[in-house]
Amino acid sequence: MTQPSLEPGSMLDGFLIEDAIHRGGMATLFNVSRADNPMPMVMKIPRIGEGEDPAAIVSFEMEQMIMPRLTGVHVATFVAAGDFGAAQPYIVMERIAGEPLLARLPELPMPYGEAVAIAEKIAAALADLHRQHVIHHDIKPSNIMFRPTGEAVILDMGLACSDQLPDLMQEEFRLPFGTAPYMAPERLLGARDDPRSDLFALGVLLYFFTTGVRPFGETETMYGMRRRLWRDPVPPRKLKPDYPPWLQEIVLRCLEIEPAWRYPTAEQLSFDLAHPAQVKLTTRSERLKRDPLTTVLRRRFNKDLTRPRGKPTLAAHLASAPILAVAIDLSEGSPALNDELRTTAGRILATLPSARLACLNVLKLGRITIDKTLDEHGHNKHVDRLVALRHWAEPLKLEEHRLTVHVLEAIDPASAVLEFAEASRVNHILIGARRNSVLRKLLGSVSAKVAAEAACTVTVVRCNAAAGQMPADIVTEDADQPIHSG
Amino acid sequence: MLIALFADIHANQPAFSACLAKAREQGAQRFVLLGDYVGYGADPDWAVTTVTDLVAQGAVAILGNHDSAVGNPRVQMNAEAQAAIEWTRGKLGPAQRQFLAQLPVRVEEDRLLFVHSEASKPDSWIYVTDTSDASRSMMATSAHVTFCGHVHKPALYSLSVTGKMTTFVPTSHIPVHLLPGRQWLVVLGAVGQPRDGNPAAAYALFDTEKREITYCRAAYDVEEAARRIRKNGLPIWLAERLLVGK
């Protein structure tokens, strides 16, 4: 089989090869164009042949299997592939403009806010990848780019795997493949089926970007890498006294040795990065020293910790840790409905120990009036609502880290709930419906709009009325009417 | 072209009818039948007639061990299979026996190999249950994809150019691209007697252009198939196992 020439100016399957933009250990990237497709494109050509690493072939095969299945803004759009059966294997994909995140290493350590904003975008991209049944296994700055619209794009699926496809890397190589400083401890034990390995890598990135230091150094030896199975990193606050406790909480939770102690999903990590004030601080946030030697030694010689165990499938894992949002109407007219909402939320939370609950209330702004922060008795309305939401949630007896409360200020309650759900990647919205409301007739139903327009599952909760009897709602046309669902 | 593949029909009329209907709806243009049309189930006459008709329309049909046992009274099987095959012999006419007897044990076309069991000795009826069986089977052929049945549990194996094996339990209805750089062994689940814990009938679709395999399941009236087995006095376990897919 003769290999076609890959010089600039030559053609391959209708693609005009332009300049080489990157020559790496596993593959070469060329800019390409095609008359019938205006999209900026790159062609990836694997390095195969005498003396080349067989990993290059297998990782290219994995990428060929995974890339055509991925969609959305967080990946480079797949265009075409020529596989090993053809004269020249290649993958053509969308070219993402700009520089990878790697280009920003000279700026480290970055201001906290900037690093957190980057991590939040990467977490959102990871959530989208995991939802599509793919674990990346090589999250690092050189594989992250950003679209002009701001979304993170995750590149290079060469080490990725999917629970819906055969894992070619798993059987081919006994040693873990990946980038040493970012590799999760369980990867060193051969586990490739845990999406929380990607959260560990993102934790490494966030630690590195905020402190300027890699939490596990740059060691490439197997022993050096294995140390992370028992040795925890130096707490960031030890390196930078001004390190925010909430940020240390997030970073150290991502870097937990045991995957079960990390965030259960990328959505939940993204949620905390977006709501720093709501991060529940534990002893992690205060730590100034690494774990004592006794703890380290216990881990070092605890066979249970250094042995991988069976896990549910990726999809089952994600489904077990949803973010629930409940929209609560605090008006005096609907205590029964609020009880019903609590009962419904309680039922879902009881079956899913990793689920978390965001309680929402909309502080309705007048369209024309100038709103006052204080009510007629001089109380801060926003704070009052937060207190009321906590009071509503109290009977659920949720652990602190599973509960957040949010008062949204908006003119249109339905839009406020929808925007929150989208921005926070909520998986399930619970909202009450009121019947026979004059306001509903006049203004339309909030729950109907939320149910119709939300991207996630919506449960509309109703009070069970006695047979033949509809509950009569008390409606007041107050400018700051809280959310009136339904 | 979209090929629909069926293995281990085992005289289960409701199951095979459901699979055929669904595959036609999905656009299958060609049918490949991987053996064991009879045995266990209550409709051997219907099953053989249906397969004969499909072959007349261009389908490929391979011989299975139960089909072979119909014409070989000396073949020893386990007690339930034995009872079922003896009952089956009485239900088939000479033309049907003749049809089964002349079926090939292997057919190869366009680098696709169709067999009932492990391909290195296709008439020895060896089960492919692990990577060593799968590797022996793939080493015995240069075909890009081998399709077999016999074990009644779906699986997908591949053999890389460096001699490494991969094994995978397929997800139903998700297409998998069978990369041309390695060899593949597609083990089909059973149409008429699934044993992977899912009672739904199993079959597969292979897209010859995209080189994509999709493992499919078709829900069917399991109660009806079980009722027919009981009505005909076949061993009761053959009815019960259909309900649980074991």
Boltz contact constraints between the chains, C-beta under 6 A:
constraints:
  - contact:
      token1: [A, 54]
      token2: [B, 162]
      max_distance: 6.0
  - contact:
      token1: [A, 61]
      token2: [B, 179]
      max_distance: 6.0
  - contact:
      token1: [A, 65]
      token2: [B, 177]
      max_distance: 6.0
  - contact:
      token1: [A, 83]
      token2: [B, 179]
      max_distance: 6.0
  - contact:
      token1: [A, 83]
      token2: [B, 180]
      max_distance: 6.0
  - contact:
      token1: [A, 84]
      token2: [B, 180]
      max_distance: 6.0
  - contact:
      token1: [A, 84]
      token2: [B, 181]
      max_distance: 6.0
  - contact:
      token1: [A, 85]
      token2: [B, 180]
      max_distance: 6.0
  - contact:
      token1: [A, 164]
      token2: [B, 171]
      max_distance: 6.0
  - contact:
      token1: [A, 164]
      token2: [B, 174]
      max_distance: 6.0
  - contact:
      token1: [A, 165]
      token2: [B, 176]
      max_distance: 6.0
  - contact:
      token1: [A, 166]
      token2: [B, 166]
      max_distance: 6.0
  - contact:
      token1: [A, 166]
      token2: [B, 168]
      max_distance: 6.0
  - contact:
      token1: [A, 168]
      token2: [B, 166]
      max_distance: 6.0
  - contact:
      token1: [A, 171]
      token2: [B, 164]
      max_distance: 6.0
  - contact:
      token1: [A, 171]
      token2: [B, 166]
      max_distance: 6.0
  - contact:
      token1: [A, 172]
      token2: [B, 164]
      max_distance: 6.0
